[in-house]
Amino acid sequence: MSTIFEHMVLLSNGVQMPQFGLGTYKMTDSEETMQAVEEAVSLGYRAIDTASIYQNEREVGEAIRNSAVPREDLFVTSKVWNDEQGYDETLRAFERSLTALDMNYLDLYLTHWPVSDSYVDTYRAIERLYDEKLIRATGVSNHHEHHLKEIFAVANIRPMINQVELHPILTQEPLRQFCNEHQIAVTSWSPLARGRLLQDPTLSAIAAQHGKTVAQVIIRWHIQHGLIVIPKSVTVERIKENSEVADFELTSEEMAIIDAMNRDERTGTDPATY
């Protein structure tokens, strides 16, 4: 039987990125973080998403080394934080992340937020890292259309990924359409809306139809929209449950019902404030 771990998204430069992975936001306990990452990799997860601000890059790197999976079979993402941005600053921040992870390269490096007057230079530094083959793909996070257009004006290589808050009550359809037109794959962070939807009656009814949990239905919705999705959990049972979404399919009617839940409601910061 096929698993969700076999699903790949082809990036604009030809690199294959796993469509499903593990987010590590707020994994601050060292032992808990290492256990979660090691368990995820042993289950079949091949994409791990971290960031300098998460302060767990060292643990993520160690957990990966503890696994029996070769580094080249994994897809590791990190991000440059807001007070590290700018051209030279980003290059130094990347070196710190690489040292903490104890790796020779990253698969993907992102600008975490579009800090005014810095994010374009930050992305130029990410381009340089790509030219030097220190990263396999370039990207940004939390960038609106106008941020992307500013980058397009100076970039030699357009971002391959935009990681944004995205879930059934924040479907981001205009931004997704823009990214699709410009061959930018979209990754959903906070894909479960930080648990706000887990008791939703509409989603509960759809879940019951499939013998699945609401979380599994939401993850499946992301997958069927072609989105990359990185749910976070430190619980072994939940890490496993989140991955069990390849054995059912939402109908077009169910997808439309979930799409219609959109309220443009964020659980996090609006990038427009940056």
N, C-alpha and C positions, 0 to 999 in steps of 0.2 A: 504494500500500500504506500502511496506517495505521502510525503510529509510536507509541512509548511516550510521546512528548512531547504527544500529543493527549489523553492520559488525565488527567482532572481529578477532584478530590474537592470536593464541594459542602459548604462549611462552614456552620455553623448560622446565620450572618448572611447567607447568600446569596453570599458571595465564593467564586469558583472558585480552588482551589489546585492547581497541577500535582501529580500523584501521584508523579512521579519527578523527582529533582533531584540536584544536586552538593553533597556535604558538603565542607567545607574544613578540618576538624580536622587539626591538625599540619602544615598548609601554612605553613611558617615562612620559607621562602626567597622573597624578594619576586619575583624574576624567574620562578621556578617557579610560584608562585601565580598570577601574572598570565597566564602562558602557559596554565595548566590551565583557568582560568575563561574566557579568551578562546576557547580551543579548544572547551570545552563549549558555550558560547553559539553558536558558529559551527555546531556539529553539530545544534543544536536544543534544547539544555537551556534551560529557561525559569525554573527555580527554583534559587537559590543560597543555601546555608545557611552563615552565619558566626556569630561571637560575639566579644565584646570580649576574652575571654581568649585567643582564637586569635591575636590581634595581627596580623591580616591584613585588617582591614576597609578600610584605605586602598587596599590592592592590589586587593581585590574591587571596590571602587567604581571604581577607575581602569580595570580590565579591562572592566567593564560599559560605561563611557563610550567605551572604544576600540572596542567592538562596534558593528555597524550596527543593532542592535536597539533600538527605543525603550524608554525606562525603563518606561513603562506596560505593556509586553508581558512584563516580567520580574517574578518574585516573589522578593523578597529578605527573608530572615529574619536577625535577630541576637538576642543574648541578653544579659541583665544578669548579671555575675559575682557571686560570693558576697560579696566585700568591698565591693560597690557597692550592696548591698540595703538596703531600707527605703524609705519613701515619697519623701521629698525626694531621697535619694541615687539612687534609681532614675531620677527625672526628670533629674537631672544626668548620670547614666550614659548615658541615652538621647541626650541632646544631644551627648555626646562621640562616641557611635557614629555619629550622623547626620552630624556634622562630619567624622569620619574617612572615612565612605563618600561624603561630599559629595553627599548626597541631600536632598530636601525631605520625604520620608516613607519609612517602611518598610512592607512588606506584612504582616509579622508580627514581634512582639517577645515574647520568652519570658523568664520567670524560669529561670535556668540550673539551679539546684538549690534544693530547699526548705530554706533556712537557717532553723533554729529561731528563733522570735520575730521573724522578718523577712519570711518569704515571703508572708504574708497582706497586709502593708502594701505589699510589692513589687508584688503583683498589683493592689492598689487603684490604685497609680500607673500600671500598665499600662492599667487601665480609663480613667483620666483621659486618657492619650495617645490612646486610642481615641475618647473623647468629643470630643477636640480635633482629630480626623481626622488625626493624625500617624502613625497606623498603621491598616491596613485590617482587621486581625484580632488578637485577643488570645490568649495562650496561656501554657503552662508547659512545663517539661521536668523529667523525672525525678521526677514526683510520683506517690506511691502514692494509693490510694483515700482513706486518712484525711487526706492533705494536701488532696485535692480537696474533701472534705466540709468541712474548715475554711474553705476559700475560699468554698464555696457559702453558708456561713452569713452572710457579709457582702457578697458580690458582687452588684452590680446586673446585671452581664453575666458569664455563666459562661465559663470558658476554652473557646476553640474548638478548640484543639490541645493534646495532651499528647505531647511528644517523649520517647521512652524507649528504653533499650537493648532490642532485640528481634531475635531470629534463631531458627533452628530448635532451638537448645539452650536458649533462653530465650524461650518463646512468649508468656508474659505473658497467658494466656487469661482469667483472672479480671479483671485490670485492663482488658483490651480489652473485655470484656463490660460492665463498669461504665461505661467511656467511651462505648460504643455506646448504652447506655441513657440517657445524659445528653447525647447529640449532640456528643460531643467526638471529633474525628478524631484518629487516632493516627499519629505519625511514628516510624519505626524508625531509631534511630542504631546504629552498628556492625552494619549489617544482615547482614554476612558473618562476624560473630563474629571480627573482626580476623584473618581468614585461617585460623582454626583448623579449618574444615570443608572446605577446598578439596581435601583428599586423602581425604575420607570415602568409603568404598567404596559405601555405599548411594546417596549423592548422585551419585557417579561413574557408577553404573549407570543412574540416571535420566537423567543428562546424555547418556550414550552413546545412549540410546533416542531422544533428540531431536536429536542432532548438535549439542549445545550444551556450554558449559563449566559446571562446578559453580557458579561465581559467577552465571552467567545463570539457572540453575535456581533458586537461592536468591532472586534478585531477583524472578523470576517468581512464586515462592511468596508473597512479600510482596504483590505486585501483585494476585494472585488473592484474597488475604484482604482486599483493600480498604485496605491500609495504604499510607501515604505512605512512600517509601523514598529515602534520600539517600546512596548509596555514595560513598566518597571515593577519588579517585585523582589523582595528578599526571601519570600516564603517558597520553599521547595515545591509544595503542592500547587501553588499559584503559578510558579514559573512553568511547571509542566502543563497545567490546565490552559494557560494562555497559548501554548503552542499547538493545542489539539483542535485545529480549525481547518484542517485539510479534508476532512471526511464529510463535509456538508456544504451546501451552497444556498445562499439567499436567493429568493426569486426576484424578478425585476420589480414586482409589486412591493415586496418587502424592502428592497433597496430604496424605492421611491418614498415609502412611508418613513424610513429613517432619514432620508435626505430632507424631507419636509419638517423634520424636528428643528431645523436650524433656527437659531434666534440671534446669531452673531454675538453669542455670549462667551466671554473669555473667563478662564480660571486664573490666568496670569496677566502680565503686563502687556499693554498695547504698544507695539513697536513705534507707533506714531508719536509716542511721548519722548522718544530719544532724539 
